[in-house]
Amino acid sequence: MADSFGRNASVEWPSLRLGVIRSVANRQLRTIIEVLGREHGIEMIEGTDYELRTALATGRIHLALTLLRDKESVPNTHPLWAEPYTMLVASNHPLAGRESVAPEELASEIMLARRSCEILEETSRFFTSAGVRPRFAFRSESDERCLAMMAAGLGITTAPASFAITGTAQLAVDGYNFHRRIGLIHDPA
């Protein structure tokens, strides 16, 4: 009897299906998983904001860590942090010591495209309207790879401020005033 104890017990796993947008910095995601993991068995699903909201509405996930829309504050929404988007450069880049630059000053810079960026189109329009049509050394869905290549000096990139890693510096771009709010949205049920 002792040998068979618990063998047929059903374990509810996962107790929490968590949807996560791809553009959350690893250190912030780790903290959230550590906290939620104390109480729940977690299955994590990545997706876009649209995909996660659809999965939440159809019951495929219980909770979404995603972008909060402007003035979105419903009972099932829990804001966690807000942050600006910034230009990230390697810490040894000639612009690294500057606090801000005009967009035109970036015209000769080599860029890296973070394809998972939720404001990729807005960023493109911003630089195009300033007459900046950069060359791209790298385009990737992997934020981690883009950041590593940026820190290595392959190029510069825009990203949420939380993406700054060792070996990088943040640089404000005049007029590039994009921000985001990240929070948890749960199924009301």
Secondary structure by P-SEA (a helix, b strand, c coil): ccccccccccccccccbbbbcccccaaaaaaaaaaaacccbbbbbbbcaaaaaaaaaaccccccccccccccccccccccbbbbbbbbccccccccccccccccccccbbbbbcccccaaaaaaaaaaaaccccccccccccaaaaaaaaaacccccccccccccccbbbbbccccbbbbbbbbbcccc
